[in-house]
Amino acid sequence: MEKAILDFTGCKYFSDFHKRIKEALQFPEYYGENWDAFWDCVICESPIEFIEIRGEHTLPESWASQIEFLHQILLEAKSERAKYGQEFDYVIVD
């Protein structure tokens, strides 16, 4: 099982948020740094099967809806990949 650590500790800019996602999850260079592109890459492009998310508590409070959206997409990705017999899960470590 290929694992990734997605660490948001010290992330202050939303553009940096998506860059950390891209690097940790091994997304391709053409990753569009938006939620539609995130969905596409998490489903089809990333070899990662398990994500450990760290540092969420350090993110600005104004990003709460974006963090919730991230969780929602990951939960849906888990369900979608399971349909095809692919392992996928995540844990939030904070």
Legacy VTK file of the C-alpha trace (Angstrom):
# vtk DataFile Version 3.0
C-alpha trace
ASCII
DATASET POLYDATA
POINTS 94 float
0.000 0.000 0.000
1.463 3.319 -1.056
1.127 5.974 1.650
1.511 9.742 1.736
1.800 12.339 4.460
-0.057 15.535 3.634
1.219 18.123 6.103
-0.487 21.513 6.205
1.534 22.792 9.169
2.484 26.421 8.575
0.452 26.735 5.376
-0.753 30.347 5.144
-1.749 30.804 1.501
-4.377 28.843 -0.373
-2.071 28.425 -3.380
0.436 26.745 -1.053
-2.380 24.498 0.208
-2.877 23.012 -3.265
0.867 22.825 -3.931
1.283 20.690 -0.823
-1.543 18.450 -2.003
0.073 18.124 -5.434
3.464 17.182 -4.029
2.286 14.817 -1.302
-0.150 12.921 -3.509
2.170 12.819 -6.515
-0.260 14.616 -8.810
0.905 15.388 -12.361
2.363 18.740 -13.365
-0.879 19.746 -15.043
-2.851 19.549 -11.772
-5.173 22.563 -11.910
-5.099 23.373 -8.171
-8.889 23.328 -7.777
-11.396 20.820 -6.380
-12.470 19.423 -9.757
-8.844 18.716 -10.615
-8.300 17.268 -7.135
-11.160 14.803 -7.665
-9.859 13.767 -11.080
-6.335 13.217 -9.800
-7.311 11.404 -6.601
-9.469 9.011 -8.623
-7.319 8.496 -11.723
-3.812 9.909 -11.393
-2.464 9.305 -7.904
-0.890 5.988 -6.904
-1.474 6.854 -3.239
-3.749 4.475 -1.345
-3.512 5.939 2.148
-3.188 9.587 3.195
-2.176 10.799 6.629
-3.283 14.416 6.996
-1.406 16.562 9.501
-1.548 20.177 10.570
-5.186 20.951 9.784
-5.520 22.693 13.138
-2.862 25.203 12.038
-4.820 26.378 8.993
-6.703 29.695 9.053
-10.250 29.453 10.427
-11.537 31.095 7.260
-10.587 27.907 5.382
-12.964 25.702 7.395
-15.358 25.203 4.482
-12.455 24.239 2.208
-11.195 21.683 4.728
-14.693 20.231 5.000
-14.832 20.009 1.213
-11.478 18.197 1.200
-12.849 15.655 3.681
-16.006 15.201 1.632
-14.055 14.558 -1.566
-11.753 12.077 0.168
-14.731 10.202 1.593
-16.365 10.058 -1.844
-13.064 8.964 -3.408
-12.837 6.119 -0.906
-16.290 4.930 -1.963
-15.634 5.408 -5.679
-12.315 3.572 -5.688
-13.822 0.718 -3.660
-16.265 0.120 -6.530
-13.264 -0.873 -8.637
-11.545 -2.920 -5.957
-8.990 -0.207 -5.225
-7.875 0.465 -1.682
-8.065 4.045 -0.514
-8.353 5.619 2.912
-7.186 8.573 4.948
-6.729 9.613 8.548
-6.555 13.049 10.129
-3.776 13.348 12.705
-4.163 16.482 14.804
LINES 1 95
94 0 1 2 3 4 5 6 7 8 9 10 11 12 13 14 15 16 17 18 19 20 21 22 23 24 25 26 27 28 29 30 31 32 33 34 35 36 37 38 39 40 41 42 43 44 45 46 47 48 49 50 51 52 53 54 55 56 57 58 59 60 61 62 63 64 65 66 67 68 69 70 71 72 73 74 75 76 77 78 79 80 81 82 83 84 85 86 87 88 89 90 91 92 93
